[in-house]
Amino acid sequence: MILGHADVGFGIASAGTIDRSNILRATLTAMADAIRDLPTAPDLVLVDGHLPPDIPIPCRPIIHGDATCYVISCASIMAKVLRDRLMEFYHGLCPGYEFDRHKGYGTALHAGRLTALGPSVFHRRTFQPVAAHVG
């Protein structure tokens, strides 16, 4: 429904990018990439959080924006759907991790697969539960 009523752009930060910079910088870069991915530049950008991405467009950060702003809520839904689809794709590449079932969230199944197999190329090495498994 969202795609039928809004322009949507996506930005992605890989695990390696997050490990090299940090989660905040990677998120801000992905936000900027998503804005550049839009078919037309917006007049104003609303973002969830307290910091704006580095973009040449007026931007208004809104803390808890996903809970209080319809447009940010829609963007959050689109990001989650893309992430879930990426996790299903990753499952096809590394089926032993069962990414299609836990989508990378901190479930008992995910912890069990991580313990049994060690980190995959899709795991963030700087994330504490993963770092504990890196030998």
The first five atom37 places (N, CA, C, CB, O) and aatype in JSON, in Angstrom:
{
  "aatype": [12, 9, 10, 7, 8, 0, 3, 19, 7, 13, 7, 9, 0, 15, 0, 7, 16, 9, 3, 1, 15, 2, 9, 10, 1, 0, 16, 10, 16, 0, 12, 0, 3, 0, 9, 1, 3, 10, 14, 16, 0, 14, 3, 10, 19, 10, 19, 3, 7, 8, 10, 14, 14, 3, 9, 14, 9, 14, 4, 1, 14, 9, 9, 8, 7, 3, 0, 16, 4, 18, 19, 9, 15, 4, 0, 15, 9, 12, 0, 11, 19, 10, 1, 3, 1, 10, 12, 6, 13, 18, 8, 7, 10, 4, 14, 7, 18, 6, 13, 3, 1, 8, 11, 7, 18, 7, 16, 0, 10, 8, 0, 7, 1, 10, 16, 0, 10, 7, 14, 15, 19, 13, 8, 1, 1, 16, 13, 5, 14, 19, 0, 0, 8, 19, 7],
  "atom_mask": [
    [1, 1, 1, 1, 1],
    [1, 1, 1, 1, 1],
    [1, 1, 1, 1, 1],
    [1, 1, 1, 0, 1],
    [1, 1, 1, 1, 1],
    [1, 1, 1, 1, 1],
    [1, 1, 1, 1, 1],
    [1, 1, 1, 1, 1],
    [1, 1, 1, 0, 1],
    [1, 1, 1, 1, 1],
    [1, 1, 1, 0, 1],
    [1, 1, 1, 1, 1],
    [1, 1, 1, 1, 1],
    [1, 1, 1, 1, 1],
    [1, 1, 1, 1, 1],
    [1, 1, 1, 0, 1],
    [1, 1, 1, 1, 1],
    [1, 1, 1, 1, 1],
    [1, 1, 1, 1, 1],
    [1, 1, 1, 1, 1],
    [1, 1, 1, 1, 1],
    [1, 1, 1, 1, 1],
    [1, 1, 1, 1, 1],
    [1, 1, 1, 1, 1],
    [1, 1, 1, 1, 1],
    [1, 1, 1, 1, 1],
    [1, 1, 1, 1, 1],
    [1, 1, 1, 1, 1],
    [1, 1, 1, 1, 1],
    [1, 1, 1, 1, 1],
    [1, 1, 1, 1, 1],
    [1, 1, 1, 1, 1],
    [1, 1, 1, 1, 1],
    [1, 1, 1, 1, 1],
    [1, 1, 1, 1, 1],
    [1, 1, 1, 1, 1],
    [1, 1, 1, 1, 1],
    [1, 1, 1, 1, 1],
    [1, 1, 1, 1, 1],
    [1, 1, 1, 1, 1],
    [1, 1, 1, 1, 1],
    [1, 1, 1, 1, 1],
    [1, 1, 1, 1, 1],
    [1, 1, 1, 1, 1],
    [1, 1, 1, 1, 1],
    [1, 1, 1, 1, 1],
    [1, 1, 1, 1, 1],
    [1, 1, 1, 1, 1],
    [1, 1, 1, 0, 1],
    [1, 1, 1, 1, 1],
    [1, 1, 1, 1, 1],
    [1, 1, 1, 1, 1],
    [1, 1, 1, 1, 1],
    [1, 1, 1, 1, 1],
    [1, 1, 1, 1, 1],
    [1, 1, 1, 1, 1],
    [1, 1, 1, 1, 1],
    [1, 1, 1, 1, 1],
    [1, 1, 1, 1, 1],
    [1, 1, 1, 1, 1],
    [1, 1, 1, 1, 1],
    [1, 1, 1, 1, 1],
    [1, 1, 1, 1, 1],
    [1, 1, 1, 1, 1],
    [1, 1, 1, 0, 1],
    [1, 1, 1, 1, 1],
    [1, 1, 1, 1, 1],
    [1, 1, 1, 1, 1],
    [1, 1, 1, 1, 1],
    [1, 1, 1, 1, 1],
    [1, 1, 1, 1, 1],
    [1, 1, 1, 1, 1],
    [1, 1, 1, 1, 1],
    [1, 1, 1, 1, 1],
    [1, 1, 1, 1, 1],
    [1, 1, 1, 1, 1],
    [1, 1, 1, 1, 1],
    [1, 1, 1, 1, 1],
    [1, 1, 1, 1, 1],
    [1, 1, 1, 1, 1],
    [1, 1, 1, 1, 1],
    [1, 1, 1, 1, 1],
    [1, 1, 1, 1, 1],
    [1, 1, 1, 1, 1],
    [1, 1, 1, 1, 1],
    [1, 1, 1, 1, 1],
    [1, 1, 1, 1, 1],
    [1, 1, 1, 1, 1],
    [1, 1, 1, 1, 1],
    [1, 1, 1, 1, 1],
    [1, 1, 1, 1, 1],
    [1, 1, 1, 0, 1],
    [1, 1, 1, 1, 1],
    [1, 1, 1, 1, 1],
    [1, 1, 1, 1, 1],
    [1, 1, 1, 0, 1],
    [1, 1, 1, 1, 1],
    [1, 1, 1, 1, 1],
    [1, 1, 1, 1, 1],
    [1, 1, 1, 1, 1],
    [1, 1, 1, 1, 1],
    [1, 1, 1, 1, 1],
    [1, 1, 1, 1, 1],
    [1, 1, 1, 0, 1],
    [1, 1, 1, 1, 1],
    [1, 1, 1, 0, 1],
    [1, 1, 1, 1, 1],
    [1, 1, 1, 1, 1],
    [1, 1, 1, 1, 1],
    [1, 1, 1, 1, 1],
    [1, 1, 1, 1, 1],
    [1, 1, 1, 0, 1],
    [1, 1, 1, 1, 1],
    [1, 1, 1, 1, 1],
    [1, 1, 1, 1, 1],
    [1, 1, 1, 1, 1],
    [1, 1, 1, 1, 1],
    [1, 1, 1, 0, 1],
    [1, 1, 1, 1, 1],
    [1, 1, 1, 1, 1],
    [1, 1, 1, 1, 1],
    [1, 1, 1, 1, 1],
    [1, 1, 1, 1, 1],
    [1, 1, 1, 1, 1],
    [1, 1, 1, 1, 1],
    [1, 1, 1, 1, 1],
    [1, 1, 1, 1, 1],
    [1, 1, 1, 1, 1],
    [1, 1, 1, 1, 1],
    [1, 1, 1, 1, 1],
    [1, 1, 1, 1, 1],
    [1, 1, 1, 1, 1],
    [1, 1, 1, 1, 1],
    [1, 1, 1, 1, 1],
    [1, 1, 1, 0, 1]
  ],
  "atom_positions": [
    [[0.82, -1.18, 0.0], [0.0, 0.0, 0.0], [0.88, 1.27, 0.0], [-0.94, -0.01, 1.21], [0.57, 2.24, -0.69]],
    [[1.96, 1.24, 0.77], [2.84, 2.41, 0.85], [3.41, 2.73, -0.54], [3.99, 2.16, 1.86], [3.43, 3.89, -0.95]],
    [[3.88, 1.7, -1.24], [4.46, 1.93, -2.57], [3.46, 2.51, -3.56], [5.02, 0.63, -3.12], [3.84, 3.18, -4.52]],
    [[2.18, 2.27, -3.33], [1.15, 2.81, -4.2], [0.85, 4.27, -3.96], [0.0, 0.0, 0.0], [0.17, 4.91, -4.77]],
    [[1.36, 4.82, -2.86], [1.02, 6.2, -2.5], [2.22, 7.09, -2.21], [0.13, 6.18, -1.32], [2.05, 8.28, -1.92]],
    [[3.42, 6.54, -2.28], [4.59, 7.34, -1.91], [5.8, 6.93, -2.73], [4.9, 7.2, -0.41], [5.93, 5.78, -3.16]],
    [[6.69, 7.88, -2.94], [8.0, 7.56, -3.49], [8.84, 6.98, -2.35], [8.7, 8.82, -4.14], [8.77, 7.46, -1.22]],
    [[9.62, 5.97, -2.67], [10.42, 5.3, -1.65], [11.85, 5.17, -2.15], [9.83, 3.9, -1.3], [12.08, 4.84, -3.31]],
    [[12.79, 5.44, -1.27], [14.2, 5.24, -1.57], [14.81, 4.37, -0.49], [0.0, 0.0, 0.0], [14.33, 4.35, 0.65]],
    [[15.84, 3.64, -0.84], [16.48, 2.74, 0.12], [17.96, 3.03, 0.24], [16.25, 1.28, -0.28], [18.61, 3.43, -0.73]],
    [[18.49, 2.82, 1.42], [19.92, 2.87, 1.68], [20.27, 1.69, 2.56], [0.0, 0.0, 0.0], [19.51, 1.35, 3.47]],
    [[21.39, 1.08, 2.31], [21.78, -0.13, 3.04], [23.2, 0.03, 3.57], [21.67, -1.39, 2.14], [24.08, 0.53, 2.88]],
    [[23.4, -0.4, 4.8], [24.74, -0.44, 5.39], [25.08, -1.9, 5.67], [24.83, 0.44, 6.71], [24.35, -2.59, 6.39]],
    [[26.16, -2.37, 5.12], [26.57, -3.75, 5.34], [27.15, -3.92, 6.74], [27.6, -4.19, 4.28], [27.49, -2.95, 7.41]],
    [[27.26, -5.17, 7.16], [27.88, -5.46, 8.46], [29.3, -4.91, 8.5], [27.88, -6.98, 8.73], [29.72, -4.36, 9.52]],
    [[30.03, -5.06, 7.42], [31.41, -4.55, 7.37], [31.47, -3.05, 7.51], [0.0, 0.0, 0.0], [32.36, -2.52, 8.19]],
    [[30.55, -2.35, 6.86], [30.5, -0.89, 6.98], [30.22, -0.48, 8.42], [29.42, -0.31, 6.05], [30.86, 0.44, 8.94]],
    [[29.28, -1.14, 9.05], [28.95, -0.83, 10.45], [30.15, -1.1, 11.34], [27.73, -1.67, 10.92], [30.46, -0.3, 12.23]],
    [[30.82, -2.22, 11.12], [32.01, -2.56, 11.92], [33.12, -1.53, 11.73], [32.52, -3.96, 11.55], [33.83, -1.21, 12.69]],
    [[33.3, -1.01, 10.52], [34.38, -0.05, 10.25], [34.07, 1.34, 10.8], [34.63, 0.03, 8.77], [34.97, 2.02, 11.29]],
    [[32.83, 1.77, 10.71], [32.51, 3.14, 11.17], [31.87, 3.07, 12.55], [31.56, 3.86, 10.17], [32.55, 3.31, 13.54]],
    [[30.65, 2.76, 12.64], [29.86, 2.44, 13.83], [28.41, 2.48, 13.39], [30.15, 3.44, 15.02], [28.09, 2.96, 12.3]],
    [[27.53, 1.99, 14.23], [26.13, 1.85, 13.83], [25.49, 3.21, 13.53], [25.34, 1.14, 14.91], [24.71, 3.32, 12.59]],
    [[25.81, 4.24, 14.31], [25.21, 5.55, 14.09], [25.65, 6.14, 12.76], [25.57, 6.5, 15.24], [24.81, 6.58, 11.97]],
    [[26.95, 6.16, 12.5], [27.44, 6.71, 11.22], [26.9, 5.93, 10.04], [28.97, 6.71, 11.19], [26.52, 6.51, 9.03]],
    [[26.87, 4.61, 10.16], [26.36, 3.78, 9.07], [24.87, 4.06, 8.84], [26.58, 2.29, 9.38], [24.42, 4.1, 7.69]],
    [[24.12, 4.26, 9.91], [22.7, 4.56, 9.78], [22.49, 5.91, 9.1], [22.03, 4.55, 11.15], [21.65, 6.02, 8.21]],
    [[23.24, 6.92, 9.51], [23.11, 8.24, 8.9], [23.5, 8.21, 7.42], [23.97, 9.26, 9.65], [22.87, 8.88, 6.6]],
    [[24.53, 7.44, 7.08], [24.93, 7.3, 5.68], [23.84, 6.58, 4.88], [26.26, 6.53, 5.58], [23.53, 6.98, 3.76]],
    [[23.26, 5.54, 5.46], [22.18, 4.81, 4.77], [20.96, 5.72, 4.58], [21.79, 3.55, 5.57], [20.29, 5.64, 3.56]],
    [[20.67, 6.57, 5.58], [19.57, 7.53, 5.42], [19.84, 8.46, 4.24], [19.37, 8.35, 6.72], [18.95, 8.69, 3.41]],
    [[21.04, 9.0, 4.17], [21.4, 9.89, 3.08], [21.3, 9.15, 1.74], [22.82, 10.46, 3.28], [20.82, 9.72, 0.76]],
    [[21.75, 7.91, 1.7], [21.65, 7.11, 0.47], [20.18, 6.9, 0.07], [22.35, 5.75, 0.66], [19.84, 6.96, -1.11]],
    [[19.32, 6.65, 1.06], [17.9, 6.45, 0.79], [17.28, 7.72, 0.2], [17.15, 6.04, 2.07], [16.46, 7.64, -0.72]],
    [[17.66, 8.85, 0.72], [17.14, 10.12, 0.21], [17.62, 10.35, -1.23], [17.58, 11.3, 1.12], [16.85, 10.8, -2.08]],
    [[18.89, 10.04, -1.5], [19.41, 10.16, -2.87], [18.75, 9.17, -3.82], [20.94, 9.95, -2.88], [18.69, 9.4, -5.03]],
    [[18.24, 8.06, -3.28], [17.6, 7.02, -4.09], [16.16, 7.39, -4.49], [17.59, 5.7, -3.32], [15.57, 6.72, -5.33]],
    [[15.6, 8.44, -3.9], [14.25, 8.86, -4.25], [14.2, 9.34, -5.7], [13.75, 9.97, -3.3], [15.18, 9.9, -6.19]],
    [[13.09, 9.12, -6.39], [13.01, 9.57, -7.78], [13.05, 11.09, -7.93], [11.75, 9.04, -8.4], [13.54, 11.59, -8.93]],
    [[12.55, 11.82, -6.94], [12.65, 13.28, -6.93], [13.05, 13.72, -5.53], [11.31, 13.95, -7.37], [12.66, 13.11, -4.54]],
    [[13.82, 14.78, -5.45], [14.28, 15.27, -4.15], [13.12, 15.89, -3.38], [15.43, 16.31, -4.34], [12.33, 16.65, -3.95]],
    [[13.0, 15.57, -2.11], [11.94, 16.18, -1.3], [12.29, 17.61, -0.9], [11.67, 15.34, -0.05], [13.44, 18.03, -0.98]],
    [[11.28, 18.36, -0.48], [11.49, 19.72, 0.02], [11.97, 19.71, 1.47], [10.21, 20.54, -0.09], [12.68, 20.61, 1.91]],
    [[11.56, 18.67, 2.2], [11.89, 18.53, 3.61], [12.01, 17.05, 3.92], [10.81, 19.2, 4.52], [11.24, 16.24, 3.41]],
    [[12.98, 16.7, 4.76], [13.17, 15.31, 5.18], [12.89, 15.23, 6.67], [14.62, 14.81, 4.84], [13.4, 16.02, 7.46]],
    [[12.07, 14.26, 7.05], [11.81, 13.95, 8.45], [12.51, 12.65, 8.76], [10.27, 13.87, 8.76], [12.36, 11.67, 8.02]],
    [[13.28, 12.61, 9.84], [13.99, 11.38, 10.19], [13.71, 11.01, 11.64], [15.5, 11.54, 9.96], [13.48, 11.86, 12.49]],
    [[13.75, 9.72, 11.9], [13.56, 9.19, 13.24], [14.89, 9.3, 13.99], [13.05, 7.72, 13.21], [15.9, 8.76, 13.54]],
    [[14.89, 9.98, 15.11], [16.11, 10.1, 15.9], [16.42, 11.54, 16.23], [0.0, 0.0, 0.0], [15.61, 12.44, 16.0]],
    [[17.61, 11.75, 16.78], [17.99, 13.09, 17.21], [19.01, 13.77, 16.31], [18.53, 13.03, 18.6], [19.32, 14.95, 16.49]],
    [[19.54, 13.03, 15.32], [20.54, 13.6, 14.43], [20.09, 13.5, 12.97], [21.89, 12.89, 14.61], [19.53, 12.48, 12.57]],
    [[20.32, 14.54, 12.19], [20.0, 14.46, 10.76], [21.16, 13.86, 9.98], [19.66, 15.86, 10.21], [22.31, 13.97, 10.4]],
    [[20.85, 13.22, 8.84], [21.94, 12.8, 7.96], [22.56, 14.03, 7.3], [21.43, 11.78, 6.89], [21.96, 15.11, 7.29]],
    [[23.74, 13.86, 6.74], [24.43, 14.96, 6.07], [23.9, 15.06, 4.64], [25.98, 14.74, 6.07], [24.39, 14.39, 3.73]],
    [[22.88, 15.9, 4.47], [22.23, 16.07, 3.17], [22.02, 17.56, 2.91], [20.87, 15.3, 3.11], [21.94, 18.35, 3.85]],
    [[21.94, 17.94, 1.63], [21.75, 19.37, 1.3], [20.27, 19.78, 1.23], [22.43, 19.67, -0.04], [19.92, 20.69, 0.49]],
    [[19.42, 19.11, 2.0], [17.98, 19.35, 2.01], [17.59, 19.66, 3.45], [17.17, 18.12, 1.44], [18.13, 19.04, 4.37]],
    [[16.68, 20.58, 3.68], [16.24, 20.79, 5.05], [15.76, 19.49, 5.69], [15.12, 21.84, 5.09], [15.05, 18.7, 5.07]],
    [[16.16, 19.28, 6.93], [15.89, 18.02, 7.6], [15.46, 18.28, 9.04], [17.13, 17.09, 7.57], [16.03, 19.11, 9.74]],
    [[14.44, 17.55, 9.47], [13.95, 17.67, 10.84], [14.02, 16.31, 11.52], [12.51, 18.23, 10.86], [13.22, 15.43, 11.21]],
    [[14.95, 16.13, 12.45], [14.98, 14.9, 13.24], [13.86, 14.92, 14.27], [16.36, 14.72, 13.94], [13.59, 15.95, 14.88]],
    [[13.21, 13.78, 14.45], [12.12, 13.66, 15.43], [12.39, 12.44, 16.29], [10.72, 13.56, 14.72], [12.36, 11.31, 15.81]],
    [[12.65, 12.67, 17.56], [12.88, 11.56, 18.49], [11.58, 10.77, 18.62], [13.37, 12.08, 19.89], [10.51, 11.34, 18.82]],
    [[11.68, 9.45, 18.5], [10.52, 8.55, 18.48], [9.58, 8.87, 17.33], [9.75, 8.63, 19.82], [8.37, 8.69, 17.43]],
    [[10.16, 9.36, 16.24], [9.36, 9.73, 15.08], [8.56, 8.59, 14.5], [0.0, 0.0, 0.0], [7.48, 8.8, 13.95]],
    [[9.07, 7.36, 14.62], [8.33, 6.22, 14.08], [7.02, 5.99, 14.85], [9.19, 4.95, 14.13], [6.11, 5.35, 14.33]],
    [[6.92, 6.5, 16.07], [5.7, 6.34, 16.86], [4.78, 7.56, 16.76], [6.05, 6.09, 18.31], [3.61, 7.49, 17.13]],
    [[5.31, 8.68, 16.26], [4.53, 9.92, 16.29], [4.29, 10.55, 14.92], [5.22, 10.91, 17.16], [3.49, 11.48, 14.8]],
    [[4.95, 10.06, 13.89], [4.86, 10.68, 12.57], [4.53, 9.61, 11.53], [6.19, 11.41, 12.2], [5.27, 8.65, 11.35]],
    [[3.41, 9.8, 10.86], [2.93, 8.83, 9.87], [3.98, 8.54, 8.79], [1.66, 9.33, 9.23], [4.19, 7.38, 8.44]],
    [[4.61, 9.57, 8.27], [5.59, 9.41, 7.19], [6.79, 8.59, 7.67], [6.06, 10.79, 6.66], [7.27, 7.71, 6.96]],
    [[7.28, 8.88, 8.87], [8.41, 8.12, 9.41], [7.98, 6.69, 9.7], [8.95, 8.79, 10.7], [8.76, 5.76, 9.49]],
    [[6.76, 6.49, 10.18], [6.26, 5.13, 10.4], [6.26, 4.33, 9.11], [4.84, 5.17, 11.0], [6.66, 3.17, 9.09]],
    [[5.82, 4.96, 8.04], [5.81, 4.28, 6.73], [7.23, 3.94, 6.29], [5.13, 5.15, 5.66], [7.48, 2.84, 5.79]],
    [[8.17, 4.86, 6.48], [9.57, 4.59, 6.13], [10.12, 3.43, 6.96], [10.44, 5.85, 6.34], [10.86, 2.59, 6.45]],
    [[9.76, 3.38, 8.23], [10.21, 2.29, 9.1], [9.66, 0.94, 8.64], [9.79, 2.55, 10.56], [10.36, -0.07, 8.68]],
    [[8.41, 0.94, 8.2], [7.81, -0.29, 7.67], [8.56, -0.74, 6.43], [6.31, -0.08, 7.36], [8.88, -1.92, 6.28]],
    [[8.83, 0.2, 5.52], [9.54, -0.16, 4.29], [10.93, -0.7, 4.61], [9.65, 1.06, 3.35], [11.37, -1.67, 3.99]],
    [[11.62, -0.09, 5.56], [12.95, -0.56, 5.94], [12.88, -1.97, 6.52], [13.59, 0.39, 6.97], [13.73, -2.81, 6.22]],
    [[11.88, -2.24, 7.34], [11.74, -3.57, 7.95], [11.43, -4.62, 6.89], [10.65, -3.56, 9.02], [11.98, -5.72, 6.93]],
    [[10.55, -4.29, 5.97], [10.22, -5.24, 4.9], [11.46, -5.55, 4.06], [9.08, -4.69, 4.0], [11.73, -6.71, 3.75]],
    [[12.23, -4.52, 3.7], [13.46, -4.75, 2.94], [14.42, -5.62, 3.74], [14.13, -3.41, 2.57], [15.0, -6.56, 3.2]],
    [[14.61, -5.3, 5.02], [15.52, -6.09, 5.86], [15.08, -7.55, 5.92], [15.59, -5.49, 7.28], [15.91, -8.45, 5.78]],
    [[13.79, -7.8, 6.13], [13.3, -9.17, 6.19], [13.55, -9.9, 4.87], [11.8, -9.19, 6.51], [13.92, -11.08, 4.87]],
    [[13.37, -9.21, 3.77], [13.61, -9.84, 2.46], [15.11, -10.11, 2.25], [13.07, -8.95, 1.32], [15.48, -11.13, 1.67]],
    [[15.95, -9.2, 2.72], [17.4, -9.45, 2.65], [17.77, -10.66, 3.49], [18.18, -8.21, 3.12], [18.6, -11.48, 3.07]],
    [[17.18, -10.79, 4.66], [17.49, -11.93, 5.52], [17.05, -13.24, 4.86], [16.8, -11.78, 6.9], [17.73, -14.26, 5.0]],
    [[15.93, -13.22, 4.15], [15.5, -14.41, 3.41], [16.49, -14.73, 2.29], [14.08, -14.21, 2.84], [16.77, -15.9, 2.02]],
    [[17.02, -13.7, 1.63], [18.04, -13.89, 0.6], [19.31, -14.47, 1.22], [18.35, -12.55, -0.12], [19.9, -15.4, 0.67]],
    [[19.73, -13.93, 2.36], [20.91, -14.43, 3.04], [20.73, -15.89, 3.45], [21.23, -13.57, 4.27], [21.68, -16.66, 3.45]],
    [[19.5, -16.25, 3.8], [19.22, -17.65, 4.14], [19.55, -18.56, 2.95], [17.74, -17.82, 4.56], [20.08, -19.66, 3.13]],
    [[19.23, -18.11, 1.75], [19.55, -18.9, 0.57], [21.04, -19.08, 0.38], [0.0, 0.0, 0.0], [21.48, -20.1, -0.17]],
    [[21.83, -18.11, 0.83], [23.28, -18.19, 0.71], [23.92, -18.97, 1.85], [23.88, -16.78, 0.66], [24.93, -19.65, 1.66]],
    [[23.32, -18.9, 3.03], [23.85, -19.55, 4.25], [22.7, -20.2, 5.0], [24.6, -18.52, 5.16], [22.33, -19.72, 6.07]],
    [[22.11, -21.27, 4.46], [20.89, -21.84, 5.06], [21.06, -22.36, 6.49], [20.4, -22.94, 4.21], [20.08, -22.42, 7.23]],
    [[22.25, -22.73, 6.88], [22.46, -23.26, 8.22], [22.13, -22.27, 9.33], [0.0, 0.0, 0.0], [21.86, -22.68, 10.46]],
    [[22.16, -20.99, 9.02], [21.87, -19.97, 10.05], [20.37, -19.74, 10.24], [22.54, -18.66, 9.67], [19.96, -19.11, 11.22]],
    [[19.57, -20.24, 9.33], [18.1, -20.1, 9.4], [17.65, -18.64, 9.52], [17.57, -20.89, 10.59], [16.73, -18.33, 10.28]],
    [[18.3, -17.77, 8.77], [17.94, -16.36, 8.77], [16.47, -16.15, 8.37], [18.85, -15.57, 7.83], [15.85, -15.17, 8.78]],
    [[15.92, -17.06, 7.57], [14.52, -16.93, 7.15], [13.56, -17.08, 8.32], [14.21, -17.97, 6.09], [12.41, -16.64, 8.24]],
    [[14.01, -17.69, 9.4], [13.13, -17.9, 10.56], [13.25, -16.82, 11.62], [13.41, -19.24, 11.18], [12.25, -16.43, 12.22]],
    [[14.47, -16.32, 11.87], [14.64, -15.34, 12.96], [14.97, -13.94, 12.45], [15.73, -15.8, 13.9], [14.97, -12.99, 13.23]],
    [[15.25, -13.8, 11.16], [15.51, -12.5, 10.52], [16.65, -11.71, 11.17], [14.26, -11.66, 10.54], [16.72, -10.49, 11.02]],
    [[17.54, -12.4, 11.88], [18.68, -11.72, 12.48], [18.41, -11.15, 13.85], [0.0, 0.0, 0.0], [19.31, -10.57, 14.46]],
    [[17.2, -11.29, 14.34], [16.89, -10.78, 15.67], [17.44, -11.72, 16.75], [15.37, -10.59, 15.85], [17.7, -12.89, 16.48]],
    [[17.61, -11.2, 17.95], [18.25, -11.94, 19.04], [17.38, -13.01, 19.66], [0.0, 0.0, 0.0], [17.06, -12.94, 20.85]],
    [[17.0, -13.98, 18.88], [16.19, -15.09, 19.38], [17.09, -16.24, 19.85], [15.21, -15.58, 18.29], [18.29, -16.26, 19.58]],
    [[16.48, -17.19, 20.57], [17.22, -18.37, 20.99], [17.72, -19.16, 19.77], [16.34, -19.28, 21.89], [18.83, -19.7, 19.79]],
    [[16.92, -19.23, 18.72], [17.34, -19.93, 17.5], [18.57, -19.26, 16.9], [16.18, -19.95, 16.46], [19.52, -19.94, 16.52]],
    [[18.57, -17.94, 16.81], [19.71, -17.23, 16.25], [20.95, -17.48, 17.1], [19.42, -15.72, 16.16], [22.02, -17.75, 16.56]],
    [[20.82, -17.38, 18.41], [21.96, -17.62, 19.31], [22.49, -19.04, 19.14], [21.57, -17.37, 20.78], [23.7, -19.26, 19.13]],
    [[21.58, -19.98, 19.0], [21.99, -21.38, 18.81], [22.74, -21.6, 17.51], [0.0, 0.0, 0.0], [23.74, -22.32, 17.5]],
    [[22.29, -21.0, 16.44], [22.95, -21.13, 15.14], [24.31, -20.44, 15.18], [22.08, -20.53, 14.02], [25.27, -20.94, 14.6]],
    [[24.39, -19.31, 15.84], [25.65, -18.59, 15.97], [26.65, -19.41, 16.78], [25.43, -17.21, 16.64], [27.83, -19.48, 16.44]],
    [[26.18, -20.03, 17.84], [27.05, -20.88, 18.65], [27.53, -22.1, 17.86], [26.31, -21.33, 19.92], [28.7, -22.48, 17.94]],
    [[26.62, -22.7, 17.12], [26.96, -23.91, 16.36], [27.88, -23.63, 15.18], [25.7, -24.58, 15.86], [28.78, -24.42, 14.9]],
    [[27.67, -22.51, 14.49], [28.38, -22.25, 13.24], [29.41, -21.13, 13.3], [27.39, -21.94, 12.18], [30.24, -21.0, 12.4]],
    [[29.36, -20.31, 14.36], [30.2, -19.11, 14.38], [29.58, -18.05, 13.5], [0.0, 0.0, 0.0], [28.58, -18.31, 12.84]],
    [[30.16, -16.87, 13.46], [29.6, -15.78, 12.66], [29.71, -16.03, 11.16], [30.29, -14.48, 13.01], [30.67, -16.63, 10.69]],
    [[28.71, -15.55, 10.44], [28.73, -15.58, 8.98], [29.28, -14.24, 8.48], [27.31, -15.86, 8.39], [29.59, -13.35, 9.27]],
    [[29.38, -14.1, 7.17], [29.82, -12.83, 6.6], [28.78, -11.73, 6.82], [30.11, -12.99, 5.1], [29.09, -10.55, 6.63]],
    [[27.57, -12.1, 7.21], [26.5, -11.13, 7.42], [26.4, -10.65, 8.86], [25.19, -11.74, 7.0], [25.59, -9.77, 9.17]],
    [[27.2, -11.21, 9.75], [27.17, -10.81, 11.16], [28.13, -9.64, 11.41], [27.54, -12.0, 12.07], [29.22, -9.58, 10.84]],
    [[27.7, -8.72, 12.27], [28.55, -7.59, 12.67], [29.51, -8.07, 13.75], [27.68, -6.38, 13.19], [29.09, -8.45, 14.84]],
    [[30.78, -8.05, 13.45], [31.8, -8.53, 14.38], [31.9, -7.68, 15.65], [33.15, -8.57, 13.7], [32.32, -8.17, 16.69]],
    [[31.5, -6.4, 15.56], [31.6, -5.51, 16.71], [30.36, -5.6, 17.62], [31.79, -4.09, 16.24], [30.34, -4.97, 18.68]],
    [[29.34, -6.35, 17.22], [28.16, -6.54, 18.06], [28.5, -7.56, 19.14], [26.92, -7.0, 17.21], [28.92, -8.67, 18.81]],
    [[28.34, -7.21, 20.39], [28.84, -8.01, 21.51], [28.49, -9.5, 21.43], [28.31, -7.46, 22.79], [29.39, -10.33, 21.6]],
    [[27.25, -9.88, 21.19], [26.97, -11.33, 21.13], [27.74, -12.06, 20.02], [25.48, -11.54, 20.92], [28.08, -13.23, 20.16]],
    [[28.01, -11.36, 18.93], [28.8, -11.95, 17.84], [30.28, -11.94, 18.2], [28.57, -11.18, 16.52], [30.99, -12.92, 17.99]],
    [[30.75, -10.8, 18.76], [32.16, -10.69, 19.13], [32.57, -11.8, 20.1], [32.44, -9.32, 19.76], [33.72, -12.25, 20.08]],
    [[31.64, -12.23, 20.94], [31.93, -13.31, 21.89], [32.23, -14.63, 21.18], [30.77, -13.5, 22.84], [32.88, -15.5, 21.75]],
    [[31.75, -14.78, 19.92], [31.98, -16.01, 19.17], [33.16, -15.93, 18.21], [30.76, -16.36, 18.4], [33.55, -16.94, 17.62]],
    [[33.74, -14.74, 18.05], [34.87, -14.58, 17.13], [36.13, -14.99, 17.86], [34.98, -13.11, 16.61], [36.47, -14.44, 18.9]],
    [[36.83, -15.97, 17.29], [38.0, -16.52, 17.96], [39.25, -15.88, 17.5], [0.0, 0.0, 0.0], [40.33, -16.23, 17.97]]
  ]
}
